Structures are given as C-alpha cells and as structure tokens.
Amino acid sequence: MKAVLDNAVAEVGKVLLGKEAQIRLALACILCRGHLLIEDLPGMGKTTLSHALAAVLGLSYKRIQFTSDLLPADVLGFNLYDRQLGEFIFHPGPVFSQVVLADEINRATPKAQSALLEAMEERQVSIEGETRKLPSPFFVIATQNPSDQAGTFILPESQTDRFLMRIHLGYPSREAERELLLGQDRRELLSQLQPCLAGEDLEAAQQAVLSIHVSPQLLDYVQKIIDFTRQQGGSRGGLSPRGGIALLRASQAWALMSGRQHVLPDDVQAVLGPVIDHRVPISGGIPLSSKVLQEVDIM
C-alpha cells in the first residue's frame, strides 16, 4: 500500500513542484474520507493541486467558482418543468461529482456557502423536500483567499469544522520556481497525469486507515491534546468531538502512508496543525498547535 500511495504523491508532484509535504497531507485527508481546505494567495497552485489529486485517484471532478452572486441552486441543481413530459425534471448541479472544487469559497455569501453543509456532512443534499444521494466517494476541496483580502466573507465555525484539514501551499523554493518558469504549462501536464489508484484501491486504502493500531498510551496523548485545546480555547471552546476524531483518523492515515501498522506520537504531531488550527482561534498570534507541541507531554 505504501508504494502505491508514494506513487500517487510522486505523480501529483510532477505538476505541483516542491510541495511533497502538502501533497501528502492532502492525500491523507482523502484517505480519512475528509474534506480539505486550502488557504493561500491567488496563483499559488490551489486549483492545480485539487485537479491533480482527482486525476491520480481516477475520480470525476467538477469545479465551482464561488462569487458574490452565486446561488445555492447553482451548486446543488434545480427542478425544471418539461412541457413535453408534463413534469418537473431534476437537473443536477456540479456538487454531484466525486471531487468538487469549491474555488475561492469565501468570495460567496454565507447563503451560498451553506449549500455545501449537508453535502459535506451527510453525503447527500435536500432539494425541494427530496433527498438525493451524492456519488461515492465524495470529497470537497475548497480554496479560499486570506480573509483580509477584498471581497471575502469569513467562513462560519460550523463550516470550517467540517473540513478535516486546512493546508497552506506557500511560495515555491527557488529551484522549484525556476523549473516552473522554464517548464511545461501546468494545464498541459494535468492532462497527462495517469490514475495511480483504481476505485477499489482507494476504498481499500480508506479501510486500511481504520485498521491502523492505536495503543492506549497514544490515545491518552490525543486526549491530552483535546483537553488542552478546550482549556486554551476560551469562550469559543476547543476541539469538538468531530475535531478529536479527525485528529486520530489523520494520524492513522499518516502512519499508513509511512508504511506502519501502528500510530506514533510523530504521526499525531505531523498532522496536528492542519487538523486543529482552523478549528480553534489563534491566541496571541501563536497557532494553537505550536502551544500543544511545547506544553503537552507525550507520556
């Protein structure tokens, strides 16, 4: 399994240069059946990463450009009356895809953002009183610009908590940027990517995550972290039970990608920031994950 996952990471790395750590985190998020939030400046490769992940996993892919005039029906779909048939016909929206890219999600109004809430949590949508199942597997990869940029709406806590991870790409290294400047167009490279996992391989990897052993001592460490976040979170609280489960599952996925059948504290620490920092407010300008690493003892 490790060789297959390493191959998937390497394939995405052909398009997104010098970002192996972020690619591994994104893949770990998908192995946990979680949704991914990518926050960074425009033009950093957020859309490229999402498209490349869908390509190497062999999943159907749809992109939704979130703008201030986007309506929920533009995301979910709508019923339209067919005169010839004499009945309403449902026209599915782009959410009916295995990988949905919600591009610049924080440029849309809260009403449009909320169209994804049920889809992300229940893998279904309710439209005009009828519930419709979404494809399986189903992942939302959302990108957002920094909240201090013009034309953005802050995502509410109820939505950010539904993203298992949030990652940042950052500027490329000098060597990677030089290769980007002189290399082939990224869109052309995307079209050349080959699937590395068949549908059953991805499902097997997701099941394998759940079988990764978690010792009682490791579980104690995770619970110490959860308790610490709740002590430091102030009036807005700390990690929710959903956040605690996300931390454990992400740690199991990281262990699987490292070729182990058990979770180590290093695995927890590797995914800690991406899992908790968007869920719990930053205190004093220091990410909560940094405080956890400094103050929570492993044993």
Sequence and secondary structure as in RCSB ss.txt:
>XXXX:A:sequence
MKAVLDNAVAEVGKVLLGKEAQIRLALACILCRGHLLIEDLPGMGKTTLSHALAAVLGLSYKRIQFTSDLLPADV
LGFNLYDRQLGEFIFHPGPVFSQVVLADEINRATPKAQSALLEAMEERQVSIEGETRKLPSPFFVIATQNPSDQA
GTFILPESQTDRFLMRIHLGYPSREAERELLLGQDRRELLSQLQPCLAGEDLEAAQQAVLSIHVSPQLLDYVQKI
IDFTRQQGGSRGGLSPRGGIALLRASQAWALMSGRQHVLPDDVQAVLGPVIDHRVPISGGIPLSSKVLQEVDIM
>XXXX:A:secstr
 HHHHHHHHHHHHTTSTT HHHHHHHHHHHHTT EEEEE  TTSSHHHHHHHHHHHHT  EEEEE  TT  HHHH
HEEEEEETTTTEEEEEE TTSSSEEEEETGGGS HHHHGGGHHHHHHSEEEETTEEEE  SS EEEEEE  TTST
T     HHHHTTEEEEE      HHHHHHHHHS  HHHHHHH    S HHHHHHHHHHHHHSB  HHHHHHHHHH
HHHHHHHSGGG S  HHHHHHHHHHHHHHHHHTT SB  HHHHHHHHHHHHTTTS  BTTB HHHHHHHHS   
